[in-house]
Amino acid sequence: MQRVDHPLLSPSLGSHKTLTSFHFGTPGSGRKIYIEASLHAEELPGMLVAHHLRALFEAAETAGQLQGEIVLVPVANPIGLAQRLDHKPMGRFELDTSENFNRHYPDLAAAVEPAVRDVLGQDAQANVRTVRQAVGTYLKNWRPETELQSLRRTLLTLAHDADDVLDLHCDCEGVLHFYTEEACWPHMQELAHFLGAEAILLAKSSGNRPIDECLSGAWWQLADRLKAKGVDVPLPQGCCSTTIELRGELDVSHAWAQKDAQAIVAWLQHLGVLACSQPPAVPAALCAATPLAGSESLHAPAPGVVVFAADIGQVLKAGDLVAEVIDPIANQTHRVCAGVTGIFYARIRDRYITAGGELGKIASATAFRSGELLGA
Ligand SMILES: [Zn+2]
């Protein structure tokens, strides 16, 4: 294992933050896997999973079982991790710009298309190498002006040539669920099943450019761009990515983290990145994949105290009561009911809600939304 410390741009006199990556295996010896945790810095289950993965990867490396390269970033957002306000963690948005740490990643397809358009040929694997090199050059030439940009550039530099990207997040309260682009789903489905995902949300693209979709979206978007311009070359999906929501913010325990780390190891054995005598069988799926555009976000019609009637993980029918929002001044109880049928996969942690606030999400099988599909 090799540890590399990457200094971020200093935003202020006397202030320096560092991003640390751990590298296992040998570059070029097989698939490259990139795993990062806690890009939304108060989402800590993944950080503990990364801690357990580190020990498992070290053991695999020592035993000569690693056939490829793994890059692990257990603390993907040292900026957000240090942000606190009124004794509370503030790790989702940068306090300076109010930007979500997992949005606004660059459009890599647009960035590299001019450089690759005329040099790609009929060899698909050579095209993958050419595009990765072009992305690498783009990132090398990117001169970040802020600490936040330098964090984004550092993470992308570590991940841009990976075959598989796992971004470990969690919800406020939730069951384990899985977001991936449609182009990545065929390859990623075994991982969802090893992890025991209870909701799987697919989108062609969810919008707002989170890091996972920046990396995998680059490939199908570049292929679309080339096709539209009449450039007929084979370009495989050179990177598959996923955002894994490891339950809720308070679900930080060794039992969960060891289980999740073992699931990721089993998947890596299944892929052949970690050698083993008997690759593990893929577990049966706990749910079918559903469209992210079919996920209903429930909103409070009025401010008040939230009393949930539905537990996370519960399968609801349209019309079922999800929560009551109680106004003790007007002596009114507002009922919030499911508009769709599906699993109630995530809900808020707070028990007070302001007017219009989001209460929770239900994964239904039928798409009904369009536009930007991710929340703030
Ligand atoms: Zn998150």
Residues whose N, C-alpha, C, O or C-beta is under 5 A from the ligand:
A	BS01	ZN	H40 E43 H169 C170
